[in-house]
């Protein structure tokens, strides 16, 4: 396997680990503060760190049209987040998490096939197995899916998937500035949505440490994803990054002693096999 493919695989897995850990910390913080406050606070912390990294590391400044499309990606990602929260709020957790995760992983695979060509058979089988593993690992309740409940989870997955696709296409050799633009646009949308719905916008002072850790991990996941997509194919980077639910589940098992269901265990094993196939 070429060095660029190895780098892409490693960055993709690092993105999944970082995103999963960030979701774990964000989930803990959400038990103390409102979900909007945690997300906005973590996005703010992550955005500041991405800005500082861009300045200190003298990141390449992409063309203004690229920054515009990165901002569009941020809006789509925040729209996906709002759709996911809405679906969770109306009691469809067992459908929302797995459906949104599968759509998120599948969209970049389709985009990658169109833009970069269809990958080899082993990689295609690995993508399919990875998507199945994401479904299994993301199960948080009844696996029963009702068609009438699919709208919001699919919308969430489309928002997240388009974020991954656009961030791959607009980086132009830059790493941090496109993420800063995406984060700024996302903060505007989420803050406006929180204000309109009369939700708490920022967490309480005592909750900032955990929120800050979640924000740093989320920003790290974004950075690793951009690096993965620059080093190799979009579909490889996106699918490996989309395995983040496995990281969240494992951390909950290790730290909170939460039980891993049989279905989730099968999903984790399937993810490991899929990784070997995708990075082959």
N, C-alpha and C positions, 0 to 999 in steps of 0.2 A: 504493500500500500504506500502511495506517495506521501511525502512529508506533509504536504498541504492537507491531505485527507486526514492524517493523524491529528494534526493541529485542529482541524475543524471538529473532529470527533471529541477531542479533549475539551475544547472550549464549549461545545454543545452540552456535554455532560456537566461541566462546571456551571453552566447557566442553569441547568435543571436543578442541581444541588443548591445553588444560591437562591433561585426563585422559590424552591420548596421550603428552604429554611426561612425565607422571608415571609412566606404564607403562614408558616407555623408561628412565628413571632407575632405576625399581624393578627392571627386568630386568638392568641393569648391576650393581646392588647384589646381586642374587640370585646372581650368579656368584661373589661373595665371601662372602656369608653365606647361611644357609638361607632358603628362601622364607618360612616362618613368621616368622622373625626380622625380615626386611625388611618384611613386611606389617604386623606388629604395631608395629614401630618407627616406620614411616611414618604409621600410623594414630594413634599416640600423639602424634607431632609435630604432625600436622594437627589433631588434637583440641584440643591446647593452643592452637594459633593460632586455631581457631574460637571457643574459649572467650574468649580475650583480645579477639577482634574483637567478640563479643557484648557484652562488658562495656564496652569502650572506646567503641564506636559506639552504645551504649545501645539495643541491638536490642529490639524489642517482645517481651514475654514472652507466649508463646501459652498457652492453657488447658492444664491438666495432662493431660486426655485426649489432646490433640494430641501432647504430649511422649511419652506412653505409646505412641501409634501410630508416632511417629518412632523410638522404641526398637525397636518391632517391625520397622520397616523396616530398621533397622541389623542386627537378628538375621537377617532374610531375606537381606540383602545379604552378610553374612558366611557364611551357609549356602551361598549361591551360589558364593562364593569357594572354600569348602572342596570343594564338588562339582567345581568346575573344576580345582582342584589334584589331586584324586583322579583325575579323568579324564586329566590330563596325566601323572600318575605312572605310570599303567598303560599308557602308550604310545599314547594316542589323540589326539595333538596335532592331527593333520590334520583330525579331526572336532570336537574340543572347542572350539577357538577360533571357527571360523565358525558352528557350530550355536548356541553360547551367545550369540554376538553378534547373530545374526538373531532369536533368541527374545527377547532383551533389547529389541531395537528394535520387534518386532512387538506385544508385550503392551501398551505404552502407546498404540499406534495403535488397538487394539481398545477399550481403556478410554476413550480420547478420543472414539471414535465413539459409545459408549454414553452418556457423561456430557455431552459437548459437541456431539453431533450429527456426522453424516458431513460431512467437509470437501468442497470442490469437487473436480472431476475432475482438474484439473491437480495439485493437492496430493496426491491419492490416487496418481496416476501417479508423482509425485516420491517419495512414501513407498515405493512398490514398487521404484523404481529405487535408492533409498538402501539398502534392505534387501539388494538384490542386490549392490550395491557393497560393503557391509560383508562379505558372504560372500566375495567375490572378494579383497578386501584382506586378510582375516583368514587366508587360506590360508597355512599354514606347512609344507606337505608334500603328501602325496597328497590329492587332492580326493575320493577315493572314500569314500563313506559306507556303513557297515554298520549295519543296524537295531539289532543287539544292542549297539552302542556308543553309542546315542543317549541312554540314560537319564540319565547324569551330566551331559552337556552341556546337555540340555534342562532338568534341575533347576537347573543354574547360571544359565541364561538366565531361568528363571522367578524365581529369587531376585533377580537383578539388575533384571529388569523390574518386579517388585512393589516393589522399593525405589524406582524412579523414580516409579511410580504413587502410592505412599503419601506420598512426600515432597512431591509436588504437592498432595495433598489435605489435609495436616496443617499446612502452614506458617502458615496463618491470618494472613498479613501479616508474619510473622517470617521472617528469613533464617537467622540463625546458631544460635539456640537449638535448633530441631529437628535441625539437623545435629550439634550437640553431643550431644544425647540419642542419636541414631543411632550416633554414633561411640563413645560410652561403652558402649552395648550390644554393638556389634561387637567392641570390645576385650575385653570379658568372655568372649564366645563363642570368639574366636580364641585368647585366652590359655589358656582351659580346654582347647581342642582340642589346642594345642601341648603342654601339660603332659601330657595323657592319652597322646598319641602319642609322648611323650619327644623332642620336637623342641626345638631352641634357641628360646627365647622372645624374646630381644633380641639385636641385632647387636653385634659387637665395637666397641670405642670408635673405632677407626680408620675404621670404615665408616659412622659416624653422619652425616657431612656429606652423602654421596650419598643416604642413606636420608632425611635431613631434607628435602632438595630434593624427593625423590619425594613425601613427605608434604605439603609445602606446595603442590605442583602438584595433588595429588589433592584437597586441601581447596579449592583454587581452582576445580577442575572442579565439585565439589559446589555451591559457592556460585554459580557462573555458571549451573548447571543450575536451581537454585531461582529465581534471578532471571529466567531464560528462561521457566520455567513460570508465574511470576507475571505476566509481561508479556503472555503470549499463550496459545495452546492447548497442552495437555499433549502431544499427539502431535507437534506441530512441535518443541517443546523437546526431547522425548525422542529423536526420530529424528535431529535435527541433532547432539545430544550423543553419540549412538551411533556417529557417524562417527569416533570417536577412534582406531580402528586405523589409519586413513590417516595421522594425525599421527605415530604410532609408526613406521610403515614409512618415511615420508619422513625422519624424524630418523635412523633407522638407516642410510639411504642416504647422507645428508649427512655424518654424523659417523663412522660405523663403516665406510662404503663398502660396505655390504651391497648385494647385487644385488636390484633390484626385478624380480620375475618378470613375464612378459607378462600373466598373469592379474591380478596386483596392479595393474599399470599401467592395465589396462582398468577395474578397480574404482575407482581414483583419478579417472579421467576421468568415469566414471559418477557418482561422488559429486559432482563439480563440477556436472554437469548437473542432478542431483537437487536440489542446494542452490538452483539458480536456479529450479527448478520449485516447490519448497516455499515459498520466500520471495517468490514472484511475487505 
